[in-house]
Structure formats: structure tokens, C-alpha cells
Amino acid sequence: MRRRLRPLLTLCAALLAVTALPTAQAGAAGGTGSADPPPRPLDQIVPAPTSVQPGGAGYTITPRTAIRVDAGHGRSAAREVRRTAEQLATLLRPSTGYRLPITGRPGRDGILLRLGGGRELGAEGYRLQITRHGAVLTARKSAGLFHGVQTLRQLLPDAVEARSEQPGPWRLAGGTITDTPRYGYRGAMLDVSRHFFSVDKVKRYIDQLALYKINKLHLHLSDDQGWRIAIDSWPRLATYGGSTQAGGGPGGYYTKDDYREIIRYAADRHLTVVPEIDMPGHTNAALASYAELNCDGKAPPLYTGTEVGFSSLCVPLDRTYDFVDDVIRELAAMTPGPYLHIGGDEAHSTSHEDYVAFMNRVQPVVAKYGKTAIGWHQITAAEPVEGNIAQYWGYDETGADERAQVAAATRKGTKLVLSPADRAYLDMKYDEDTPLGLSWAGYVSVERSYDWDPATYLDGVSEDAVLGVEAPMWSETLSTSPQVEYMAFPRLPGLAEAGWSAQSTRDWDSYRDRLAQQAPRWDHLGIDYYKAPQIPWPQG
């Protein structure tokens, strides 16, 4: 009897194994097999969310998942919701291989995007609720929906960033995230003057900024080495002043259509473009383009070095203010955002009296064309114009008198954007072995870049005077996207967190782990980054 049972039992075991095979394969292809990794916890994202309530069954995106849109609140709102839904679908379809249709039909399952959240969410906040039936993303404004999509994106496996089909599964942990930003101004600056970056390269950087909920792109459009924006009334600024760059080379400039395309692309990702024309210093490209802007009527040669402080517009010359008015008028007309940056730093060749006279005359020109002026913090030496903003870039060695001048300006109503060079300047070297960047403000490790509180950074400045933070990227030594990325990552996400997350949610030890989890995502996105030894990067 036993001899007859043994072959039969063997055959049954084999049949069971074959029967189980499709189930295992289904798990690998997007099911929930026991070998699948658990979904990412809701609090393991960057920037840190305001409130997390984990719990309940999570949701798995499957071939049956639809992206549902709440078409209420009028046509304009419906268009905004659908646009965000299309951005989400564009992200998910290549890696999942799923159709993910967008529909206005109601249903209990899938991913639902809707406007109509409570006032507590503000203009950029969102609420993400995940159950076994699906994910519901709610916001008051379209910017909040977009930011919520970035959170949803980070909660999914890193392979969601791939542009080819991946095995999955695409699981989301259960619970609720309620998230609002600490500051309304969360910026990053790209210096396109020292080295010119094409429209496509700027777009690439915009995509990287949007992932971490940055909402301002500050473009440094003019400097000694190059003028990068077409101005119809002064055409040689771009065609001649933009014809070179630091270290030589062809330079380049943005046509008005190029600039509008950057603005459009940024706006689709809820970033406001802040254009900067630096003056009265950092103006050699303009002075070389038009002799009439020089006090002696002689144009200097184009400049490809990196030293600063030698150039200045001619402050007593009436023609200077015709030039300033024309440039601001044309730039303001092209720029839908509320801000226009007028520089004002390192004007070493301009006397204090001339500097104050120049800024007192130029600030009202910005207001005349409907914009709020931003200037580097040296602008606080001039008479403050109500509503104008100073961008502080000092560091540990900045003198007490200069810091006190900035603090005094805030007591008169000037608001601040904080960009301390030894914390927020992304072009500062990580350490002495960093092959790119500069070190005049010291070495800026990932921890140093992260571990500061904007609200208490400057003595004598109240928290309500701080609009937010910005991470500048100067390009004296940077000419390619991989170089920019190497200096931005991994510091940029930490500065984004300084602008978004409540101080009570920020902790270096937990942040190190959350930051490390971003690395596989950057690999899929093709982002070059510095593997800082302070971070416990995933092995392999």
C-alpha cells in the first residue's frame, strides 16, 4: 500500500507546485506576495510632513486602478484638477505599465483628486487619505494637489521613477497625511550668467525642485560674464553681452519665447520664476555692450574671469536710468510672478553715497511696473520701500554691523528671504576634496546645510519677518547638469525641508535615514549626487 501511495503523493506535490507558480509570479508582477517588501511608512518622505496618522489597510495600484477627478467647483478648478491628474498618470504609466484612465465618474476605488479642503490647508497644503479601496488627495488650491502628488510619488517604490515597465508591486501604506508648508517662499536660484544653461537644462532642474515642493525659481540673468535675456530696446545686451561666459566659450541667451517657455514649464509645476538683473555692480556684460552706459563713454572688453566687484553702472548718468527703466519694463511685462530681483550685492566700485542714491531711484521703478523688488541684503543700506524684500546671504564671518543693519530694516517692515552662504549656497564645497565649487564661505556638509532654524538664525529678527529660504547655485565652476546635480544633491532636499517642515518635525538623525532612502529614486531619475559619508546610503 505504501509503495503505491508514494508516487501518487509525489505527483500531487508536483501538481500543487505548478498550480502555485502563477500566484508567485503574480506577486512579483504587482500582487501582494509574502516576499514583497512592505510599503514605505507615511512619515518617511522629504520634506517631513506636518501630521501623520498611520493605520488601516493600505492600497495597491493595479491594472484596474483609475485616476478619478472631482469635477466640481467650476470649469477652471476642474481643468486644474485634470491637469494634475494627467501629470500623475504621466508619471505612473511608464513604470507600472497600467492604463490608469482619468475619469470624472464617481467610484469607491482608485486614486481620487479633488479640490475643496478646509481653510486649514491654505494655498499649498493637502490631505492624503489611503485605505484598502484607494487614495484620496484633497486640497483647497491646485498647488496643494500638486504637492500632494509629490508625496504620493515618494510613498511608492523608487522604481516608479523609471521610464520603462517595472515589476512592482505598487503599494501604499494605510493612513492619513495632513501637510502644510511652514513658509510661503521656498526657493532655489540658478546662476545662468557665469555659465549659460539651455532651456532644457533649466527644465530638468525645475523637475528636481518640484519633487521637494520648492515653489520659487530665481534666475540670475545678468552678471559680468554674460547677459542672458533678450531686451528689445537694448538688443546688444543679449547678442553681444551674452556671447561668452566664465572661462570663455559661446555663452548664450534666452529669447523672449525661451523665457516664456521656462515660465510656463515652471508654472505647470507650481514654481514662480523670479528674474534677477544684478545692479549697479556685476554689470560688465551690459557696460561692454553699450559704451553710453559708462561714465567715460568707453566700453570695456567682455569678461570671462570670476573675480567680482570691479564693475558699476554710472550712477550720475541720466542714460543709466533710461536703461534701467527699459529693462525692468520689458522684464516685468514678460514675468507673471510678483517679484523682480535687482541684485545689489558686491558693488565695491560704487561709493556708499552713489549706491544709496541708485537704489533709492531704482526701487520705485520696480513698483511702477507692478512688481515687488527683491535685493541682496546690502539693499538695506538704502531707504526701504514698503513691501520690498531683502535676501540675506551672510555667513559666520559677516560683521555684526551688517547683521544689525538687516535686523533694523526688518523692524521697519522689510521682509527677509534667508540664504546664508555657509548653509544654503549649494556651490560651496562639501569638504576639501570636493572637485567642484568654491569655499570662501567654508565647507558646507550635508549636516551643516540641514541643521539650522530659519526662525532663529539672525539675532534681532522676528520669525514673522522671515518669508522663507532659498538655496542659490552659483556657476563659476559649474557648466553641466550633472555638475549642478552633484552640488545640489543631497543638500537641496534638506533646504527644501527647512522651508516646508515645522521645526518640531525636523531632526538630523531621522532625516539622515529619510534622505538615504531617496538615493535609489535619484538613480532611476539619472541624478548625479555626492555620496556624503554622513548618510547611511543603501548598499549596492
VEXBALO-118049 format. One record per residue (C-alpha): y, x negated, z negated; residue in three letters. Coordinates in steps of 0.001 Angstrom, whole numbers, padded with zeros to 6 digits, always signed. Example, Ala and Ser with C-alpha at 12.3 -4.5 7.8 and 13.67 -1.06 7.14 Angstrom:
<rs>
-004500-012300-007800ala
-001060-013670-007140ser
</rs>
This chain:
<rs>
+000000+000000+000000met
+002489-002778-000919arg
+001777-004620+002355arg
+002775-001534+004327arg
+005963-000907+002277leu
+007345-004461+002605arg
+008012-004323+006410pro
+009415-000828+006009leu
+011820-001899+003257leu
+012905-004897+005336thr
+013623-002642+008306leu
+015650-000238+006129cys
+017728-003080+004687ala
+018477-004350+008173ala
+019498-000882+009326leu
+021794-000487+006313leu
+023447-003837+007051ala
+024075-002861+010650val
+025439+000520+009557thr
+027816-001148+007102ala
+029132-003619+009661leu
+031718-001302+011286pro
+033130-000436+007841thr
+033691-004095+007035ala
+035227-004670+010433gln
+037460-001637+009960ala
+038690-003101+006704gly
+039604-006305+008452ala
+041375-004345+011181ala
+043598-002290+008913gly
+041451-000439+006416gly
+041233-000971+002674thr
+038091-003052+002284gly
+037480-004705-001062ser
+038153-008152+000398ala
+041684-007172+001397asp
+044491-008730-000663pro
+046369-006340-002949pro
+049742-005064-001725pro
+052840-007028-002748arg
+054292-005807-006071pro
+057545-003901-005635leu
+059587-006425-007603asp
+058501-009434-005520gln
+061312-009299-002969ile
+064570-011160-002328val
+067223-010196-003341pro
+065864-008826-006614ala
+066125-005009-006670pro
+068131-003155-009279thr
+065336-000951-010612ser
+061571-000881-010023val
+059148+001749-011291gln
+055637+000781-010136pro
+052789+003220-010282gly
+050548+005573-008415gly
+048544+005091-005288ala
+050164+003121-002509gly
+050311+003825+001196tyr
+048612+002162+004146thr
+050203+002290+007574ile
+047516+003321+010076thr
+047296+004247+013762pro
+048121+007820+012692arg
+051377+006898+010969thr
+054586+008388+012343ala
+058170+007433+011517ile
+059917+010667+010586arg
+063675+011142+010638val
+065659+013748+008757asp
+067933+015116+011487ala
+070290+016901+009105gly
+073922+016082+008218his
+075320+016362+011750gly
+074840+014612+015050arg
+076475+011335+014038ser
+074269+010954+010967ala
+071209+011909+012992ala
+071992+009177+015518arg
+072351+006625+012720glu
+069032+007586+011158val
+067248+007468+014514arg
+068749+004062+015319arg
+067434+002664+012033thr
+064050+004278+012737ala
+063962+002601+016134glu
+064739-000763+014515gln
+061853-000221+012092leu
+059492+000765+014897ala
+060549-002241+016973thr
+059657-004467+014038leu
+056287-002871+013250leu
+054774-002062+016649arg
+054002-005593+017935pro
+052218-006800+014791ser
+050379-003578+013899thr
+049554-002574+017458gly
+050243+001044+016461tyr
+052304+003592+018442arg
+054379+004651+015403leu
+056100+007533+017174pro
+059545+008585+015942ile
+059782+012289+015306thr
+062110+014821+013748gly
+059216+017089+012826arg
+058643+017506+009090pro
+055445+016311+007520gly
+053971+015078+004247arg
+052722+011770+005606asp
+054161+008699+007336gly
+057473+006909+006803ile
+060461+009204+006323leu
+064060+008001+006733leu
+066829+010300+005594arg
+070479+010386+004582leu
+071586+012422+001596gly
+071054+010354-001528gly
+073153+010747-004659gly
+076547+009139-005207arg
+074937+006521-007416glu
+073539+004866-004274leu
+077017+004154-002932gly
+077651+002949+000612ala
+074830+000387+000728glu
+072241+001459-001814gly
+068890+003122-001159tyr
+065855+004594-002853arg
+062332+003825-001627leu
+059502+006023-002921gln
+055920+005126-001995ile
+052934+007391-002611thr
+049491+007719-001078arg
+050982+010094+001505his
+053693+007774+002755gly
+057041+006102+002138ala
+060333+007996+001768val
+063519+005977+002261leu
+066744+007721+001206thr
+070353+006540+001349ala
+073851+008029+001383arg
+075006+005859+004298lys
+073290+004228+007249ser
+073880+000741+005816ala
+071737+001710+002838gly
+068951+002876+005125leu
+069060-000431+006984phe
+068917-002428+003748his
+066006-000284+002602gly
+064149-001129+005805val
+064563-004825+004959gln
+062924-004147+001597thr
+060095-002197+003234leu
+059680-005120+005617arg
+059329-007634+002782gln
+056796-005464+000951leu
+054461-005528+003947leu
+052246-008551+004670pro
+054096-011548+006135asp
+052241-011159+009434ala
+054363-008066+010113val
+056928-010529+011499glu
+054568-011683+014239ala
+055266-010561+017799arg
+051576-010177+018635ser
+048938-007879+017170glu
+047630-008949+013755gln
+044622-007743+011749pro
+046400-006082+008808gly
+045837-004061+006645pro
+049441-002822+006285trp
+049521-001715+002677arg
+052462-000807+000424leu
+052239-000637-003357ala
+052969+002690-005038gly
+056153+003361-006990gly
+059905+003663-006623thr
+062681+001135-005956ile
+066295+002151-006576thr
+068639-000556-005361asp
+072406-001050-005078thr
+074459-004215-004489pro
+076453-005968-007184arg
+079241-006979-004787tyr
+080528-005354-001630gly
+081269-008700+000039tyr
+078162-010785+000703arg
+078924-013241+003443gly
+077819-016269+005393ala
+080023-018457+007555met
+079006-020292+010721leu
+081258-023088+011965asp
+081152-022816+015754val
+084128-025164+016187ser
+082722-028576+015236arg
+079674-027738+017350his
+079535-024717+019619phe
+076715-022190+019184phe
+075904-019809+022025ser
+075868-016025+021655val
+072061-016040+021440asp
+072111-018631+018658lys
+074648-016603+016704val
+072457-013524+017146lys
+069468-015441+015795arg
+071444-016331+012667tyr
+072609-012722+012298ile
+068980-011564+012214asp
+068208-014068+009478gln
+071227-012967+007423leu
+070340-009282+007771ala
+066870-009809+006311leu
+068529-010722+002983tyr
+071144-007916+003020lys
+074134-010111+003849ile
+076896-007929+005257asn
+079652-010296+006465lys
+079536-012922+009231leu
+082513-015253+009026his
+083005-017138+012314leu
+085091-020307+012093his
+086521-020084+015625leu
+089052-022914+015752ser
+089422-026425+014431asp
+090459-029912+015504asp
+087299-030340+017592gln
+087322-027077+019525gly
+088869-023658+020155trp
+086107-021088+020694arg
+087681-017718+021562ile
+089439-016684+024783ala
+093079-015667+024305ile
+094594-014189+027461asp
+098180-015100+026631ser
+097238-018738+025939trp
+094256-019386+028276pro
+094126-023189+027905arg
+093145-022788+024255leu
+089608-021946+025371ala
+089330-023613+028778thr
+090762-026948+027623tyr
+090742-026807+023825gly
+087149-025555+023909gly
+085888-028204+026319ser
+084469-030595+023743thr
+083013-030784+020227gln
+082267-033197+017394ala
+080625-036316+018779gly
+081531-035347+022348gly
+079654-033020+024633gly
+080670-029980+026657pro
+081669-027671+023803gly
+082118-024087+024959gly
+083865-020848+024053tyr
+083295-017119+023805tyr
+084786-014854+026425thr
+086137-011596+025067lys
+082968-009892+026258asp
+080879-012526+024449asp
+082800-011898+021258tyr
+082416-008139+021576arg
+078671-008594+022090glu
+078437-010605+018859ile
+080377-007877+017057ile
+078124-005160+018494arg
+074941-007008+017587tyr
+076188-007679+014063ala
+077310-004068+013601ala
+073848-002814+014585asp
+072586-004828+011616arg
+075431-003711+009361his
+077282-007014+009313leu
+081064-007096+009693thr
+082440-010027+011698val
+085302-011903+010027val
+087021-014153+012609pro
+088905-017240+011458glu
+091732-019086+013181ile
+092479-022046+010912asp
+096168-022929+010481met
+098566-024672+010041pro
+096126-027605+009768gly
+092835-028100+011626his
+094754-027321+014828thr
+094346-030353+017095asn
+092470-028363+019765ala
+095455-025995+020048ala
+098019-028810+019953leu
+096120-030681+022677ala
+096055-027554+024833ser
+099809-026861+024706tyr
+102407-029595+024345ala
+105038-026972+023474glu
+103317-026368+020123leu
+104067-029925+018989asn
+107322-030838+017260cys
+107845-033761+019697asp
+106714-031794+022743gly
+103814-034178+023388lys
+100192-033030+023404ala
+097723-035229+021513pro
+094347-036047+023086pro
+091299-033902+022403leu
+089459-034923+019256tyr
+085711-035406+018689thr
+085699-037052+015251gly
+085093-035478+011872thr
+087998-036687+009700glu
+090357-033935+008548val
+093954-033378+007517gly
+095840-035120+010332phe
+096976-032133+012426ser
+099577-029433+011834ser
+101364-026740+013732leu
+105121-027333+013920cys
+106415-025130+011119val
+110174-025151+012038pro
+109475-024309+015703leu
+110017-020667+016734asp
+107464-021058+019520arg
+104805-021605+016829thr
+105232-018038+015637tyr
+105089-016630+019175asp
+101742-018402+019411phe
+100542-017115+016037val
+101614-013559+016822asp
+099867-013565+020206asp
+096613-014986+018838val
+096470-012623+015865ile
+097408-009630+018029arg
+094642-010280+020576glu
+092028-011177+017985leu
+092839-008136+015849ala
+092563-005879+018898ala
+089021-007164+019551met
+087882-007011+015921thr
+086960-003613+014444pro
+086427-005008+010942gly
+089236-005003+008367pro
+089551-008779+007877tyr
+091142-011675+009721leu
+090864-015177+008237his
+093831-017514+008676ile
+092339-020658+007128gly
+094951-022672+005288gly
+092867-025496+003818asp
+093337-029273+004026glu
+096819-029043+005552ala
+097537-032598+004439his
+100024-033250+007254ser
+102128-030240+006263thr
+104576-030593+003387ser
+104230-028181+000492his
+107515-026538+001406glu
+106505-026126+005049asp
+103082-024813+004056tyr
+104564-022117+001821val
+107132-021182+004482ala
+104427-020938+007148phe
+102038-018807+005111met
+104843-016525+003893asn
+105728-015883+007538arg
+102165-015544+008893val
+100556-013287+006287gln
+102762-010299+007251pro
+101780-010798+010909val
+098147-010096+009987val
+099212-006929+008188ala
+101362-005899+011172lys
+098225-005735+013298tyr
+096296-003697+010769gly
+094151-006374+009149lys
+093741-007810+005666thr
+094340-011551+005580ala
+091806-013913+004044ile
+092702-017560+003481gly
+091081-020526+001803trp
+092194-020694-001792his
+095115-023036-001041gln
+096850-019903+000253ile
+097532-019016-003382thr
+100368-021587-003251ala
+102328-019111-001106ala
+103715-015722-002102glu
+100771-013344-002399pro
+100695-010319-000125val
+099241-007239-001769glu
+095610-006778-000852gly
+095097-010243+000614asn
+092057-012320-000301ile
+091584-015966-001254ala
+088290-017741-000569gln
+087627-020310-003276tyr
+085773-023411-002128trp
+086475-025788-005021gly
+083789-027688-006903tyr
+083309-029634-010123asp
+085940-032204-009206glu
+088602-029637-008314thr
+091585-030176-010582gly
+092449-027876-013456ala
+095885-027144-011985asp
+094373-025924-008740glu
+091889-023710-010550arg
+094684-022344-012751ala
+096758-021543-009635gln
+093887-019493-008241val
+093350-017690-011542ala
+097078-016908-011787ala
+097014-015404-008288ala
+094209-013022-009300thr
+096366-011749-012168arg
+098959-010798-009528lys
+096401-008840-007535gly
+094764-011418-005240thr
+091031-010842-004860lys
+088517-013680-004533leu
+085505-014488-002400val
+083613-017312-004100leu
+082199-020195-002038ser
+082061-023139-004452pro
+081189-026160-002330ala
+078706-027580-004828asp
+076837-024273-004985arg
+077393-022308-001783ala
+078083-024830+001006tyr
+074861-024819+002994leu
+075757-028021+004847asp
+075629-030095+001647met
+072559-032332+001473lys
+069703-031259-000791tyr
+069294-034828-002029asp
+069972-038382-000913glu
+067071-038303+001562asp
+068221-035208+003473thr
+068669-036338+007104pro
+071379-033759+007909leu
+074539-032557+006260gly
+077251-034102+004100leu
+077508-034955+000406ser
+081210-035089-000504trp
+080672-032212-002978ala
+077459-033793-004273gly
+073827-032934-003638tyr
+073028-029219-003834val
+069433-028492-004784ser
+067891-025052-004384val
+068156-024500-008139glu
+071818-025530-008291arg
+072617-023247-005369ser
+070942-020334-007118tyr
+071675-020795-010795asp
+075280-019652-011282trp
+077052-016400-012083asp
+079968-015423-009813pro
+081469-013262-012569ala
+081938-016200-014964thr
+082315-019084-012531tyr
+086107-019516-012746leu
+087858-019550-016108asp
+090668-017045-016332gly
+089308-014855-013509val
+088088-011404-014477ser
+084948-010000-012894glu
+086855-007197-011156asp
+088889-009813-009234ala
+085713-011081-007526val
+084909-009293-004268leu
+081735-011289-003743gly
+080280-014529-002458val
+079962-016344+000847glu
+077726-019201+001995ala
+079561-021399+004530pro
+077708-023557+007048met
+079935-026330+008399trp
+078611-028023+011516ser
+079862-031614+011635glu
+076233-032800+011668thr
+074543-029651+012987leu
+074231-028713+016649ser
+070980-026692+016982thr
+069490-023563+015437ser
+066595-025467+013779pro
+069144-027768+012110gln
+071146-024805+010838val
+067976-023149+009553glu
+066800-026309+007811tyr
+070027-026390+005794met
+070182-022618+005211ala
+066594-022145+004110phe
+065624-021978+001333pro
+069163-021828-000186arg
+070558-018849+001727leu
+068279-016201+000128pro
+069374-017328-003347gly
+073049-016988-002463leu
+072304-013571-000987ala
+070737-012655-004333glu
+073860-013873-006154ala
+075824-011337-004142gly
+073373-008425-004264trp
+071453-008510-007535ser
+072668-007714-011030ala
+072874-010845-013154gln
+070363-009323-015582ser
+067702-009317-012835thr
+068229-012967-011885arg
+066047-015665-013374asp
+065321-019073-011853trp
+061664-019249-012941asp
+060737-015876-011441ser
+062939-016479-008415tyr
+061042-019686-007559arg
+057861-017665-007169asp
+059512-014899-005167arg
+061156-017453-002896leu
+057887-019293-002310ala
+056341-016057-001025gln
+058963-015963+001737gln
+057633-019110+003421ala
+054783-017513+005434pro
+057297-014939+006676arg
+059593-017747+007880trp
+056619-019366+009605asp
+055984-016188+011584his
+059699-015938+012420leu
+059799-019555+013609gly
+062400-020528+010979ile
+062556-024220+010205asp
+063075-024791+006484tyr
+063170-027518+003869tyr
+060138-027561+001585lys
+062077-028243-001595ala
+059860-029832-004266pro
+061237-027394-006864gln
+059469-024464-005187ile
+055700-023720-005540pro
+055123-023227-001820trp
+051813-021664-000742pro
+049200-024266+000069gln
+048190-024635+003687gly
</rs>
